[in-house]
Each structure stands twice: as C-alpha cells, then as structure tokens.
Amino acid sequence: MSRQKNNVLVGVTGGIACYKAVHLCRLLIKAGYSVKVVMTPAACSFVTPLTFQAITRNRVYVNEFEAGAEPEIIEHIELAGWADEFIIAPATANTIAKIANGISDNLLTSTVLPYKKPIYIAPAMNVDMYANKATQDNLSRLSELGHNIIDPGTGEMACKAEGKGRMAEPEEIFDAVFSDRPLSGLKVIVTAGPTSEPIDPVRFISNRSSGKMGLALARQAKMMGADVCLIAGPVSADISGLNPVRVQTADEMLSALKKEIDSADILVMAAAVADYKAAEYSDKKIKKSDSDMVIRLSKNPDILKELSSGKKKEQVFAGFAAESHDLAENAKKKLKDKKLDMIVANDISRKDIGFETDDNEVTIYFSDGTSSESGKRSKTGIAELILAQALEIYRKKNGSV
C-alpha cells in the first residue's frame, strides 16, 4: 500500500506496557514514517529515552523548556504542529484523567492541548483501575472530545490479575491508526442491545440480548473511519469509548432514530427490540395476590417499517433476524416487508452463538435475492463482514463502483 510518509508523535506514559511502545516505534519506522517520542517522567522509569532515540533517530522529549536543548522552539507547540498523527501508548489512568479534564502539567499533556486532530489513545492499566467508574467516565469524555480509544485486551497482567486492561498489541495499534478506512466520510447508525418495557417501577419486559453484536458493529464501523451514532438500550456488555445515545424502550429508540436517520448513509438495526409492551403502566408496584395476574400487552412500533417509509434511495438499511426456526423463510419475509437492502439472520436455538456469546454465525440475505454465509467467527469478524457488504451496496447505489 503506497502512502505519503507522515510524521507520527508517540506519547509514552508510565506503565509496564512501555516496552510495547518500543515495538510500536519499530513498526512505524519500518513502514516509512518519521517518528518522535514524548515521554512522561514516570515512563523513563520503565524504558530509557535512549532506547527510543536509538530506534527513531530523533531527540526524545521528556521535560519542558530544557535549557539549551532546542532554544529556538517551544516544545509542546512545535510537536503539536509537527505531528500528522498522535498516538499515546500506553496511556495510564492518570494521563487519561488529565487529558479528559484539560490538565497540562507535563510535556505530553501540554502537547495534547494545541493538537488540532483526534488523538489515538491506547489505555493500559490494572483491571480494577480500568473498570473504575471514574476511568470509564474519562474515556467517554475523550470520545466525546473526538479522540479515538483503542480498546485494551483481556488477559494476565503484571500484577497477576486477569481481565480487561492490557494495552492493545503494537500491531493492533498500527492497524487502528493506519489501516484503510473505507467508511471514512459516511455516517453509520447502529442500534444495540435489548429494549426494556416497564410494567411498574420494578418490573419490565425485555430479552437476553447483551448488545455484544451491536457494540462490535459500532466499534468496527468507527475503526473503518465512519462517523458512528450508536443508539443503545440497556446493554450488559462493555460500552466504553462509544459515547452512545442511551434509550430504554422501543418508543425511545424510534424517537432517537428519527432525529438521526436523515443524515445517515447506513443503518444497521442490531438491537433486539421488544415486540410488545404493557398496555397500562402502573406507577406503583403491583402487589402480589392469591390470584393469577394478567398483563395486557400492546404492540410496539415496528421501527424498521416506520423508518423505511421515509428511506432515501441512496441509503442502506440492514436489519437482523434472530430466529429459532424457519430461519430463511422468516428472514426473507422481514427483508421484503421492511424494504431492507440486507438482513442478517442467526439461529438463536444454538447455544454456541448469538445471545450473550462472543461468537456468531449468520446468513446474510440481500434484496436482489442472493445470500452469503459467514461461517462461525467472532462477533467482531461478523461485524466486519456486515459492514463490508453494506458498503458495497452503498457504493453501487451511489455510483462509486
């Protein structure tokens, strides 16, 4: 892949994952990029500046206003203007908190403020530090500011704890920043998770959807360069870094979609929307009695059917069909009735795929009568396949293929 040689600034903060930043710099240099490194003082306790200097063949920046180093420049302004891409890896909870709140008390955080583009941030920390609400709030804030969060991995950490918090591998970071972004310039709406239809203040109608498939779609669309609008019900899966529009009921999801749909290029309706809701909501808890209780249900809006009535010819709509029987027949009927371009059908009777699992296996049916089998793969892999197919349809509709 040919590419203009860009300037890449790598920020390194104080964590054991500093050694991975060395490999990241090697990957960048090998790919032909010009690399400079700015380290926090704490990072120097793990890897010396000389290591990065030897790899990048550039001065490594640690302290602001170093006497005699480069007197003609103000380092944080110069570095921010020099960098075409800015990656912080590893990013500790401390540095994430500082950036989220505009604190600039070292050279790295001072360089963040004058930088005018989104920064790629690769968190690395203990599992409990990563899960802490303050850290999650800070990551959400960074997403709101337009920065790109490169999700950490799961596994054993230096502290021997197991869980999410390991910095993404250097190859994953490289791909996240420099891989082709085929959805760049397009707005993709993704819905995720179940809806929750209240009966009284403590009871509700819902389903087993964890939201994992929808969240995988949102993350993958973002990775592919799209402007992503995620509309999520009460998901149980990790939603960090996605800045969702949160809803509870089918009516709320429809209302949120109506606000966004006109500006969308692709809609992927992955949410498991409840078909029915309580016809009468009790604002007081319904007390148990000796007799049976009957709850009258009324039908929820068919979200895709309503949206399809105003669908523009250049838009692509993709739906999901989670079926326990007659998979092909039911999916094709939904495809036609809801005027979709494609529908993703999966068999929920299987225990190894679908609801609450990390894997899926789907058949995608298209409006032209063709279909495609995915084979069993991770939900991230399924998401990549769905988005690639949706993009192909979009290009055909808009004359770009």
N, C-alpha and C positions, 0 to 999 in steps of 0.2 A: 504494500500500500504506500503510494507516494504521499508525502505530506511536507508542508513547509516547516522548516526547522524553527521551533518555538523556544521561548525562554520559560523555564519551569522553576518556580521557587518552592522549595520543600521546607516546611516548618517541622521541627522535631522537638517534642516536649518530653519531660522526664518520666519515662516508664521503661520497663524491661523490654518492651517491643521496639526500643530504639534500634536494636540490631537488625530488625526487618527494614528499617528506613535505609540502611546501608545498601541492601539488596535492591530496594526500590530505585535508589540513585543509579545503581549499575544498569538496571533495565532502561532507565531514561537516557543515560549516556549512550548505551548500545543502540537505542532507537534513533539517535542523532540529535537529541535535544540538548540545549545548553542549560546547565543546572547550577543553581546557587542554593545554599543551605543556610537557614537561620535557626539557631538553637536557643532554647531557654537555658539558663544556668544549670537547672536541675538535670537537663538532658546530658550535659557534659559529664555527669557522674556515671553515666552508663556507657557512652561512646565518646571518644575524644574528638574534638573538632578536626584534628589532624587526619583522622580516618576519612571523613567526608571531603576534606581538602584534597587528599590523595586521589580520590575517585573522581571528583568533579573538576579538578584542576582550577578551582576558583577559591577565593577567600571565603571562609566560613564566618558568618556573622553571629555574634553572641551578645555583646554589650553595646548599648547605645553610646554614641559620642566617644568612641575610643580615641584617645589623644594620639594624633599623628598617623592613624591608620589610613584614612582617606579624607583628609581635611576639607577637600572641595565638595563633599557631598553630605547630605543629611540622610543617614542610612535608611530609616523607615520610609521616607518619601521616595528615595531613589529605588529601593527594592520594589515598592508597590507599583511604581511606574515601569520598571524593567520587566516584570513578570507577565507573561501571557496566560499562564496557568499557575494557580497557587494551591498546593496540597499540604495539609497538616496531618502528619502520620509519624508516630502515634499522636493522638490528641487525648490528653488526660482529662479527667473530670474537672480539674482545676482550670485548665485552659479553656475548656468548653464553656464553663460558667463565666469566665472573664469575657470571652468573645460575645456570648449571648447578652451580656449586660453592658457592653461597651467599655470595659475596663482595659486600659493600655498601660500596664506597669512594667513591661519588659519590651525588648526589641521586637519580638514576634507579635505580641498583641498590639503594639504600636503600628506595625506594618499592616495589620488587618484593617484598621480604620480608613486609611486613604485608598485601599484597594477597591477598584470600582466594579469588579466582576464577582460572580459566585465563587466561593472557595470550596474545595473538596476536603471534607473533614472525616478522618478515619478514627473513631473512638477506640480506646484501648484501656481497660481497667478491670478491676475485680467485679465478679458477677453481681454482688450486692450493691456496689457503687453504681454500676450501670443501671440496675433496676430501680435505684432510689428515685423517688418522685421528682426531687429537685433536678437530678440529671436528665430525666425524661422531659421535664418542662423546658430545660435549657436546650435540649436537642430539638424540641418542637419549635422553640423560639428561633433557632438557627435556620430551620426550614422555612419559617415564616419570613425571615430576612432574605431568603433566596439562596442560601447555601445548600450544598449537596452533602448529605450524610451517607458515607459508605458503611453499610451495616457491619458490625463486628461479627465474628464467627462464634461457634459454640465448641467448648472442649475444656481440657485441663489447663489451668493457669499456673503461673509461677508460685502462687500461694497454695497450690494443690486443690483449690476449689474447682468445681465443674459447673459450667453454664455459659451464658452468653456474655461476651466482653472481650474476647481475644481479638486483637486487631486483624482486619482482613489481610490476607496474604498479599505480598507486593504485586504479584501478577494480577490479582483481582482489582487492586487499586489502579494499576496501569490501565487495565481494560475499562474500568469505570470512567476514567478521565479521557482516554484517547481512542476508545473503540468508536467505530462509525455510529452515528446517531440518526438512524433512518426516520425517526418520528420527529426530528427537530422541526419546529415551526408549526406543529399540529397540536391541537387541544384534544386530549383524551379524557373522557369522563368514565370513571369506574365506580360501580356500586359494589359494596361488600357486606358480608355478614347477614344475620337474620334481621327481621323486624320484631319488635316487642309490642304486642297489642294489649293494653291494660284492661283488666276486668274490674278490679278495685285497687286500692292503694298498694296492695301487696301481691296480687296475683296477675298473671298475664299469659297470653298465648304467644308461643314462639316455636323455634325448632332447633335442631342440633348444629346448625351451621356455625363454624368457628370464625369464618371470614378469611381463612388462610388463602383460599384461591383468589379472592378479590384483592387481598393485600399483595399477593405475589404479582398479580397483573399491574397494580398501581406502581409497585417498585420497579418492575421490568419496563413499564412504559416510561417512567422517569429516567431509567438507565439508558433507554433508547432515544432520549432527548425531548420527549413530549412535555408539553405544559399539562400537568396532570391535576384533575379535580377528582378527589376521592370523596364519595358520599357513603358513609359507613353507619350501619346500625350498631347495636351493642355487641361488638366483636369480642372474642376471648383471646385472639391471637395478638402478637406484638404489633403495635401500630406506630411505634416510634419513628420520627422523622418524616411522616407523611402528611401532617397538617390537614386532617380530614374535616369535612363538614359532618358533624355528628347529628344523627337522627335516631328516633326510636320507632315510630310507626310507619306504616305504608303511606299514609297521607302525608306525613312529614317528608318522606323520601321523594314522593311525587312533587311536592312543593319545591324542594331543593333542586330537583332535576329541571323543573320548568324555568327556574332562574338561570340555569347554566346552558341549557340544551341548544339555544340558538347559536351560541358561539362555538359549539363543539364540532369537531371533524369526525371523531369516532366515539361511539358509546358502547361500552361493554357492561352489560347488565348481569353481574355475577352474584348479586345479592339474592338470598333466599327469602323472598317477600311472603309474609303470611297471606294466605288466600282469604281468610276470614278474620273478623274482629267481633268483640262483644257488641251486640246491638245497643245495649244500655250499659253505660259505665256507672258503677256505684262509687260515690266519693267517700263512702265509709266502708270499712272492711266487712265483707259479708260473713255473718256468723254461722258457724256450723249448727245444723239442726238434726233431728232424728230422721227426717225425710230426705229423699234424694233431691239434689239441686239440679235444676235445668237452666242452662245458659243459652239464650237465643243468640245466634250468630248472624251477622250481616256480611255481605261480600265486600272485600276491599277493592279499591280501584285496580284495574289491570294496567299497571304502569306503562309497560311497553306498548300496549294497544293505544293508550291515550297519546303517548309521545309520537307514535308512528303516524298519527293523523296529520301532524304538522311537520313531518320529516322532510328535509330538503333533499333534492335528488343527488347532491354531491356528498351527503353524509352517509356514514356507515354505521349500522346498528347491529350489534351482536348480542344474542341472548343465551341463556343457559337452560337446559332441561335436565333436571335431576329426577330420574325415573327408576322405579323398582320393577317395572315390567313393560313390555311392548315399547322398548326404547326408541327404535327407529320410527315407528308409527306415530308415537306421541310427539317426538321431536319435530318431525316433518310437519305435523299439524300446527304446532306452535310457530314454526318458521313461516308458514303461509298466513295463518290468522293474524300474526302480529307484524307482517310485512317486513321481516328481517332480511338482512343480507346473509347472515350466517347464524347458526345456533350450535352451541356446544353441548353435547349430550353425554351424560355419565350415569353409570349404573350404581345407584345407591344401595342396592342389595348386597354388594360386595363389601367385606369388612376391611380389605387392604387398601381401598381407595376412597376418595370422596370425603364426606363429612368428617371433620376432626382429625384427618390423617395428613401426612406431609406429601403423599403421592397421589397421583390421579391417572386415569386412563380414559380418554374421551374419543368420541367420533364427532367430527365437525361436518354438519350438513350445510350446503350452500344453496342460495336461491336459484342457481342455474341447474339444480338437480344433481350436482356432483357431491362427493363426500370425501373425507380424509380421516384415516385412523392415526391416532397419536402413538399407540403403544404405551405401556406403563412407564412413567417417568415422574420426576419431581414436579411439584406444582409450579416451581419457577420455570422448569422446562416447558410445561404445558402453557404457561403464560407467554413465553417467548414465541411458541408456535401460533397461538391465537392472535397475538399482535401482528406477527408477520403476515398471516392470512388477511387480517383486517386491513393492513397497509396495502397489500396487493390489490384488494378490492377498491380501496380509496384511490389508488393511482389509476386504475382502469376507469373509474368514474370521472376522474378529473384530468384525464388525458396526459398523464405523466409517465406512461409506459408505452 
